[in-house]
Every structure is written in structure tokens, then in C-alpha cells.
Amino acid sequence: MYTELTGKTWSRWVCVCKALGIHGITLCFQNVYGVGQSLKNPSTGILSIFSTLIKNYKPINIYEDGTESRDFVYMADVATSIILCIEKDEANGQIMNIGTGVATSVLGVAKILCKKYNIEVPINITGNFRLGDIRHNYADISKVKSLLGFEPQIDFGTGMTLFTDWVNEQAIMASKYEYSVREMKSRGLLK
């Protein structure tokens, strides 16, 4: 499954670029992660959220049944994709997915992080879900491969090692996860 601009959004994008005399490019990034991302902002993604919970010895609550999946792409690969778009005319006017094309389960991520930090915390499969979430989201990167020669260089295992080694060097922040859950519930977004 992957996301593309369609309908009115696409039409506006094309019109604006033509009016400005530029070649627009749209990149649809998957779950970007890496060294330096915020560990205190509960909106930066599950790697940061789970890492902060684990480092604070708090349980991890996983929505649905834990088998929902995401495509995790390391920040260096995202930077490479942007450079390729700047350097290659073939990118002009294109919409391309940037990811690895590999689906990783959310439950698997939690288990890997616990192992990397050598900290066991309860992992609870809640059955809850967030309105609007996509169950399985991974990129079809065939277009960016064929047009620009993009090939992700950092596999998830290597990226996780780089990320968790960096996290281990950081001061442990208080988790703001519970606040974000209360906010989602108050807005009717968590069922």
C-alpha cells in the first residue's frame, strides 16, 4: 500500500508549479527515523515513543493486534533521495514514494527495541485503534528506482543499531506518551 496525491490536490500542485515556471516534485516519505530525532515529542514516531517508554521502564501499548506494519526508512536514505531529485531532471513533475519497500510489524519493532536496550517491559496488545490509521503501510519504490536509480542503503537492522546506540548516549526524557493518548481520546480519535 502506498500514498499518492490525487484529484484536486494534484491539480492544484500542477497549476502552481506551472504558474511559477518550476518543475515540482512530490516525495511521499514513509516512517523516517534516525540519529537525532526527538525523543521527547510523542508525535515523532513509534521508534522514539517506544524507546522513551522502554528507557523509563514503562509498558508499551500496541494498537490493533500488533501485526500492523510500517515501512521504516533511515534518514540518510531520505537525504539521498532528495539529492537525486535535485540532480536528475527525470524527477521533474513526478510523485514518488520514498521508503524501503519492506513491511515491519509494530510488535516486532517493540521486541527489537527491548532487546537492543536489554530492558524488558510489558508489551500489551490493546486491540484499540486510531481513527484513520492504515493497517499495513509500505512503499512501492519501483518508480524512484527506475527513474532515479534510488536504492535504500541502510537496512532496518543496521538502522536500528545506529538509532539505539545513539539513544543509549542520550539523557532519558520523561515520556509524554500518556498525554498524547489522553489527547487522542478527548478528540475521539482512539477507539
C-alpha positions in Angstrom: 0.0 0.0 0.0 1.3 3.5 -0.7 0.0 7.0 -0.9 -0.2 9.3 -3.9 -1.6 12.8 -4.5 -4.9 12.6 -6.4 -7.7 14.7 -7.6 -7.9 18.3 -6.6 -4.7 18.3 -4.6 -2.8 17.0 -7.7 -4.5 19.6 -10.0 -3.5 22.5 -7.6 0.0 21.3 -7.4 0.4 21.1 -11.2 -1.1 24.6 -11.6 1.1 26.2 -9.0 4.2 24.7 -10.4 3.3 25.8 -14.0 2.4 29.3 -12.9 5.8 29.6 -11.2 7.7 28.1 -14.1 9.2 25.4 -12.0 9.2 21.6 -12.1 7.6 20.3 -8.9 8.5 17.1 -7.3 6.5 15.3 -4.6 8.1 12.8 -2.4 5.9 10.6 -0.1 8.2 9.7 2.8 7.4 6.6 4.8 8.4 6.3 8.5 11.6 8.2 8.6 13.9 7.6 11.6 17.5 8.0 12.7 20.0 9.6 14.9 19.0 13.0 16.3 15.2 12.6 16.1 13.3 13.9 19.0 12.8 11.5 21.9 10.5 13.8 23.8 7.9 14.5 21.2 5.2 11.8 21.1 4.4 12.7 17.5 7.8 11.7 16.0 7.0 8.1 15.5 7.0 4.7 17.3 10.7 4.2 17.4 11.1 7.4 19.6 7.9 6.7 21.6 8.8 3.1 22.3 12.4 3.9 23.1 11.4 6.6 25.6 8.9 4.2 27.2 11.4 1.4 27.5 14.1 3.6 28.9 11.6 4.8 31.5 10.7 1.2 32.3 7.1 1.8 31.2 4.8 -0.7 29.4 4.3 -0.4 25.7 0.7 -0.4 24.5 0.4 -1.6 20.9 -2.8 -0.9 19.0 -4.8 -3.4 17.0 -3.3 -6.9 17.1 0.4 -5.9 16.8 0.8 -7.3 13.3 0.1 -3.9 11.6 3.1 -2.9 9.7 5.1 0.1 8.6 8.0 0.9 6.2 10.9 2.4 8.1 13.4 4.4 6.1 16.6 5.7 7.5 17.2 9.5 7.3 20.4 9.1 5.3 18.4 7.3 2.6 15.8 10.0 2.6 18.6 12.6 2.2 20.0 10.6 -0.8 16.5 10.6 -2.4 16.3 14.3 -2.1 19.7 14.9 -3.6 18.8 12.6 -6.6 15.7 14.6 -7.2 17.7 17.8 -7.2 20.4 16.4 -9.5 18.2 14.5 -12.0 15.8 16.0 -14.5 13.9 12.7 -14.6 12.4 13.7 -11.2 10.7 16.8 -12.6 6.9 16.6 -12.3 7.0 13.2 -10.5 5.3 11.9 -7.4 7.5 9.2 -5.8 7.4 7.0 -2.7 10.5 7.1 -0.6 10.9 4.1 1.7 12.5 0.6 1.6 9.5 -1.3 0.3 9.8 -3.6 3.3 7.0 -4.0 5.9 7.9 -4.4 9.5 5.3 -5.3 12.2 4.8 -2.9 15.1 5.0 -5.7 17.6 8.4 -6.8 16.0 9.7 -3.2 16.5 8.8 -3.2 20.2 10.6 -6.6 20.7 13.7 -5.5 18.8 13.9 -2.3 20.8 13.6 -4.1 24.1 16.4 -6.5 23.0 18.6 -3.6 21.8 18.3 -1.8 25.1 18.4 -5.0 27.2 15.4 -3.9 29.1 12.2 -5.9 29.3 8.9 -4.0 29.7 5.4 -5.4 29.4 4.2 -5.2 25.8 0.4 -5.0 25.8 -1.7 -5.7 22.6 -4.7 -3.4 23.3 -7.0 -4.0 20.4 -7.6 -0.3 20.3 -7.1 1.6 17.1 -6.6 5.2 15.9 -9.2 6.5 13.5 -7.6 7.0 10.1 -4.7 4.6 10.7 -3.7 2.4 7.8 -3.2 -1.2 8.8 -0.3 -2.0 6.5 1.7 0.8 5.0 4.8 0.2 3.0 6.1 1.9 -0.1 6.2 0.8 -3.7 9.6 2.3 -4.6 9.8 0.8 -8.2 9.2 4.3 -9.7 12.0 6.1 -7.8 14.3 3.1 -8.5 13.7 3.1 -12.2 13.7 6.9 -12.7 16.5 7.9 -10.4 18.3 4.7 -9.5 17.4 5.1 -5.8 18.2 2.1 -3.7 18.0 2.3 0.1 21.4 1.6 1.6 20.5 1.2 5.3 18.5 -1.9 6.1 16.3 -1.9 9.2 18.7 -3.9 11.3 21.6 -1.6 10.7 19.5 1.5 11.1 18.1 0.2 14.4 21.6 -0.3 15.7 22.7 3.2 14.7 19.5 4.6 16.3 19.6 2.6 19.5 23.3 3.2 20.0 22.6 7.0 19.8 19.6 6.7 22.1 21.8 5.0 24.7 24.0 8.1 24.7 21.1 10.5 25.4 19.7 11.7 28.7 16.5 9.9 29.5 13.5 12.1 28.9 10.2 11.8 30.7 7.6 10.1 28.5 4.8 12.3 27.2 3.0 9.3 25.6 0.2 9.2 28.2 -0.6 12.8 27.5 -0.8 12.1 23.7 -3.2 9.2 24.4 -5.4 11.3 26.6 -5.5 14.0 23.9 -6.4 11.4 21.2 -9.2 10.0 23.4 -10.6 13.5 24.1 -10.8 14.2 20.4 -12.5 10.9 19.7 -9.5 9.6 17.7 -8.7 6.5 19.7 -11.2 3.6 19.8 
